């Protein structure tokens, strides 16, 4: 019998696997970019952390951990280890748990909030930024293509659109559902793909459908604070 966390991990792996199975959205060797960012995808290296600021110079990434977070309270540089045979490389991860490796120890843990969440059956969830090589344009014309690919992969598309100015970025926003055999949503996936030169960054969070925690508020804070060290060369 699966535990609650085991089921969560299984669904999370399934969701990421489905998304990365989409042709041209996630590439295994395609998109032979020559920028420093594309080279980093081939051979990831660690960045630097100073206080609440994480910088990864080859990716030009500058992420400042927000002062106020309600769910994803522990943020840090990811391990940059690919999983599931795809070419999405984790860059930065924010997690809902209070006892993980990303806890800076700078703030006191809210043990009462943790116990309350545990008693309510709240599962650990995370919000992760990935990067992969760009193999097709991420623009308004691509929205219909991605919608068709999501549906073909078995995901229900609740919302998808091209955003010209979304937390200082332009890209494709999607809210997707994993459904059960009766067609009812069981998991919700929020994803935003935003290109930069010859790579694509993907912000993704996933949680049980009907989640009542302030995930959307945290998403906005974290998305806004994921920035770049200099203007794009595009």
C-alpha positions in Angstrom: 0.0 0.0 0.0 1.4 3.4 -0.9 1.8 6.1 1.7 0.5 9.6 1.0 4.0 10.8 0.3 4.7 7.8 -2.0 1.6 8.5 -4.0 2.7 12.2 -4.3 6.1 11.2 -5.5 4.6 8.8 -8.0 2.2 11.4 -9.4 5.0 14.0 -9.5 7.3 11.7 -11.5 4.4 10.9 -13.8 3.5 14.5 -14.4 7.1 15.6 -15.2 7.6 12.5 -17.3 4.5 13.3 -19.4 5.5 17.0 -19.8 9.1 16.1 -20.8 7.8 13.4 -23.3 6.4 16.2 -25.4 8.4 16.5 -28.6 10.4 19.8 -28.9 9.3 20.9 -25.5 12.0 18.8 -23.9 15.0 17.8 -26.0 17.4 14.9 -25.7 20.3 16.3 -27.7 18.3 18.6 -30.0 18.8 22.3 -30.1 22.6 22.6 -30.3 22.9 26.1 -28.9 26.3 27.7 -28.6 25.6 30.2 -25.8 27.0 29.8 -22.3 23.6 28.9 -21.1 23.2 26.0 -23.6 26.7 24.8 -22.6 25.6 24.9 -19.0 22.7 22.6 -19.8 25.3 20.1 -21.1 27.5 20.4 -18.1 25.8 22.1 -15.1 27.9 23.7 -12.4 27.1 25.2 -9.1 26.3 28.8 -8.6 26.9 31.1 -5.5 24.6 32.1 -2.7 25.1 35.3 -0.7 22.4 35.8 1.9 19.1 35.5 0.1 20.5 35.9 -3.4 21.4 32.9 -5.6 23.4 33.6 -8.8 24.4 31.1 -11.5 26.6 33.1 -13.8 26.6 30.9 -17.0 22.8 31.0 -16.9 22.8 34.7 -16.0 20.3 33.7 -13.3 19.8 35.9 -10.3 17.2 34.7 -7.8 16.4 36.5 -4.6 14.5 34.4 -2.1 11.3 36.4 -1.2 11.0 37.8 2.3 7.4 36.5 2.6 6.4 33.0 1.6 3.5 31.0 3.0 4.0 27.5 1.6 7.3 27.2 -0.3 9.2 28.6 2.6 12.6 27.0 2.0 14.3 27.9 -1.3 17.8 27.0 -2.6 19.9 26.1 -5.6 18.9 22.7 -6.9 21.2 19.8 -7.3 21.1 20.2 -11.2 20.7 16.4 -11.5 18.5 15.2 -14.4 15.8 12.7 -13.6 13.6 10.3 -15.5 15.8 10.4 -18.6 14.8 13.9 -19.7 16.9 16.9 -20.4 15.2 19.3 -18.0 17.9 20.4 -15.5 16.7 21.7 -12.2 18.0 25.2 -11.4 16.3 26.5 -8.2 13.8 24.7 -5.9 11.5 26.0 -3.3 9.8 23.4 -1.0 7.0 23.4 1.5 8.8 21.1 4.0 10.6 22.6 7.0 13.2 19.9 7.4 14.9 19.7 4.0 18.4 20.6 2.8 17.3 24.0 1.6 16.5 25.3 5.1 19.0 28.2 5.7 18.5 28.1 9.4 18.1 31.9 9.5 14.5 31.9 10.6 12.8 30.0 13.4 10.7 27.1 12.2 7.0 27.4 12.9 6.5 24.0 14.6 2.8 24.7 15.3 2.1 25.5 11.6 4.0 22.3 10.6 2.0 20.2 13.0 -1.2 21.7 11.8 -0.3 21.0 8.2 0.6 17.4 9.0 -2.6 16.8 11.0 -4.6 18.2 8.0 -2.8 15.7 5.7 -1.0 18.3 3.7 1.6 16.7 1.4 5.1 18.2 0.8 5.1 20.0 -2.5 7.7 22.1 -4.4 8.1 24.7 -7.0 11.0 24.2 -9.3 12.7 26.1 -12.1 14.2 24.0 -14.9 16.2 24.8 -18.0 16.6 23.0 -21.3 17.7 23.8 -24.8 15.2 25.6 -27.0 14.2 23.6 -30.1 11.2 25.6 -31.2 9.9 29.1 -30.7 7.9 29.9 -27.5 5.5 32.5 -28.9 1.8 33.2 -29.5 1.7 30.8 -32.5 3.1 28.0 -30.3 0.2 28.0 -27.9 -2.2 25.9 -30.0 0.6 23.4 -30.7 1.4 23.0 -27.0 -2.2 22.7 -26.1 -2.6 19.8 -28.6 0.5 18.1 -27.3 -0.7 18.4 -23.7 -4.0 16.8 -24.6 -2.3 14.1 -26.7 -0.2 13.3 -23.7 -3.3 12.7 -21.6 -3.4 16.0 -19.7 -6.5 18.1 -19.3 -5.8 21.8 -20.3 -7.6 24.1 -17.9 -5.9 27.2 -19.2 -3.1 28.1 -21.6 -2.1 31.4 -23.1 0.9 33.5 -24.2 1.8 36.2 -21.7 3.8 39.2 -23.0 4.6 40.5 -19.5 4.2 37.9 -16.8 6.3 38.7 -13.7 8.9 40.5 -16.0 9.0 37.6 -18.5 7.3 36.7 -21.7 6.2 33.1 -22.3 3.5 30.4 -22.3 1.5 29.9 -19.1 -0.5 26.7 -18.6 -2.7 25.2 -15.9 -3.1 21.5 -16.5 -4.9 18.6 -14.7 -4.1 15.0 -14.3 -7.4 13.2 -14.2 -8.7 9.8 -12.9 -10.5 7.2 -14.9 -13.7 9.2 -14.5 -12.2 12.3 -16.0 -12.2 14.1 -12.7 -9.1 16.2 -11.8 -6.7 14.6 -9.2 -3.6 16.8 -9.6 -3.1 20.3 -10.8 0.1 21.4 -12.6 1.0 25.1 -13.1 3.7 25.7 -15.6 5.3 28.7 -17.2 7.8 28.4 -20.1 9.9 31.4 -20.9 12.7 31.5 -23.5 16.1 33.2 -23.2 18.4 33.1 -26.2 18.8 29.4 -27.1 17.4 27.9 -23.9 14.0 27.7 -22.3 13.3 28.0 -18.6 10.3 26.2 -17.1 8.8 27.1 -13.8 6.5 24.2 -12.5 4.6 23.4 -9.4 2.2 20.5 -8.8 -0.2 19.8 -6.0 -3.5 17.9 -5.2 -6.5 19.4 -7.1 -8.4 21.7 -4.7 -5.3 22.6 -2.7 -6.2 25.3 -0.2 -2.7 26.5 0.8 -1.5 29.9 -0.6 0.4 28.3 -3.5 -0.7 30.9 -6.0 0.5 33.8 -3.9 3.9 32.2 -3.3 4.1 31.4 -7.1 3.8 35.1 -7.9 6.4 36.2 -5.3 8.9 33.5 -6.5 8.3 34.1 -10.2 8.8 37.8 -9.8 12.1 37.3 -7.9 13.5 34.8 -10.5 15.4 37.3 -12.7 18.5 37.7 -14.8 21.8 39.5 -14.2 21.6 41.5 -17.5 19.2 42.1 -20.4 18.8 39.3 -23.0 21.1 39.3 -26.0 18.1 38.5 -28.2 
